[in-house]
């Protein structure tokens, strides 16, 4: 009689989840929410951006040129929401 051997992968995360015999799901990207106002084709647009840190106006301008050629960044700021009572 041959002994039975089996490899079982047991892993977990800090939320109390155990993953038995399966791969752990990819971690979610976590970032801060930012708002940028851009001028494109004569109109002002507001964009919501999620990033690990607030990009500079130059870097953000380079990133959006592929989708919005000729766009100019007017402002970029943290997306803080104020709640009124």
BELSULMO-V519287 format. One record per backbone hydrogen bond with DSSP energy under -1.0 kcal/mol. CO is the residue of the C=O (numbers start at 1). NH is the residue of the N-H. If there is no record, write none. Layout:
co=CO nh=NH
co=CO nh=NH
This chain:
co=9 nh=21
co=11 nh=19
co=13 nh=16
co=17 nh=13
co=19 nh=11
co=32 nh=51
co=33 nh=79
co=34 nh=49
co=35 nh=77
co=36 nh=47
co=37 nh=74
co=37 nh=75
co=38 nh=45
co=39 nh=72
co=40 nh=43
co=43 nh=40
co=45 nh=38
co=47 nh=36
co=49 nh=34
co=51 nh=32
co=56 nh=60
co=57 nh=61
co=58 nh=62
co=59 nh=63
co=60 nh=64
co=64 nh=68
co=68 nh=71
co=72 nh=39
co=75 nh=37
co=77 nh=35
co=78 nh=80
